[in-house]
Amino acid sequence: MTSKKLLRISLLVAWLCLTVFLSLQGGDSSSRLSNWIALRMVNFFGLSVRMDVFHAVLREAAHFVMHLVLAGLMFRALILFTETKKVLIACLLICFVIALFDEVMQGQVSGRTCEMLDLVLNLLGVETGLLVGVLMSSET
């Protein structure tokens, strides 16, 4: 296996592990982490915002971003093995299942819920990540 393939697969596996780890966090732990990140962002960028609103938006945006990166990494890893059309279909199906599983899994964790909006954001992230992957595929 080439170093390029190994690197891309390793990044994908690491991101999948991070996704599962974050999904399995209890409600209090998840909220503390996202609040900590929100505070750092507000301070770093010198934002003047209502913290509760910013925190809520950040938590929703995280769904989109996590699955955008997941789909992009998956596309970039799998494109090394087969043609673009097959990779797109495989990535779409796999990422859809992961996005659905992610929400269902969160619904089973104390203090967390399975939300339709979160699933929609996950899927929008997947579609955007695949688009980015396709746009970058010319340089494989």
N, C-alpha and C positions, 0 to 999 in steps of 0.2 A: 504494500500500500504506500502510495506516495505521501510525502509530508503534507502536501496541500489537502489531500483527502483526509488524512489523519487529523489535521488541524480543524477542518470544517466539521467533521463528525464529532470531535471532542467539544467544540463550541456548542454544537447542537445539543449534545448530551448534557453538558453543564447547564445550559439554559432550561432544558426540560427539568432537570433536578431542582433548579431555582424556582421554577414555576410550581412544581409540586410542593416544595418546602413552604412557599408563601401561601399556597392554597390551604395547606394543613394547619396553618397558624390559627390559634383560637382568636375570637373576636377582640379580646383585650390586647393581645400581643400584636395583632395586625394593626389595630387602631393606634397603638403606641408607636409602632414603626412608621406608619404613614404620617402621623402627626410630627414625629421627629424630622422626617424628610421635609415635610411642609414648612416647619419652622426654619430649617436650614436654608431652604429655597427663598423664603420671604426675606430672611436676613441677608443672604448672599446678594440677591438682586435688589434689595432695598425697596421691596414692594409695600404699598400701603393698601392692604386688603383686609376684609373681615376673615379672620383665621378659620372660622367654622365653614364658611363658604369655600375658601381656597382648599381646605382639607378635603371637603366633599368632592370638589372637582378633581383634585389630584387622585383621589381613590378611584374615581371613574376612569380618568385618563390612563391610569395604570393598567386597567384591563386591555384597553386598546394597544398600548405600547408593548406590553408583555407578549401579546399574540402577534403583533406586527413583527417583532424581533424573532419570535419563534418561527413564523412562516418564512421570513427572509433567510434565516439560518438553515432551515430545512431545505428550501429551494436551492440555496447555494451549495449545500452538501450533496443533494441527490442529483443535481445537474451534471456532476462529474461522472455519473454512472450510466445515464441514458438520455434520450432526447427530451427537448423542452415540453412537448405536449404531454408525454407520459408523466413527467415530473410535476407539471401543473395539476394534473388530475390526482395524482398520488398525494401531493402536498395538500390540496384542497380537502380531500377526504380525511386524511390523517389529522390535519389541523382542526377540521370541524369536529371530529371525535374528541380530540384533546380539549377543545374549547367547551364542548358539552360536558365532558367528564370533569373538567375544572370546576364548572358551576355546580354540578351535582355533588361533587366532593365537598365543596364549600358549604353546601346545604346540610351536610352531615356533621360539620364541625361546630362545637359549642360557640355561640355568639356570632356565628356567620349565617348567611342566608344564600339561597339560590335565587338570583334575580334575572328576569328576562332581559332587562336593560343591559346588565353585565354580559349576558350571552351575546346580545346584539353587538356590543362594543368589542367583545372578543372576536366575533366573526368579521366585523369591519376591519379590525387590526390584521386578521389573517389575509383578507383580500388586499389590503394596502401593502402588507409585507410581500405577498406574491408579486404584486405589480412592481415593487422596488426590485425584487429578485430578478424578474424578467428584464427590467431595464438595465440591470447590471450584468446580465448573462452574456452580453456580447464580449465581455472581457474574461469570462469564466475564470 
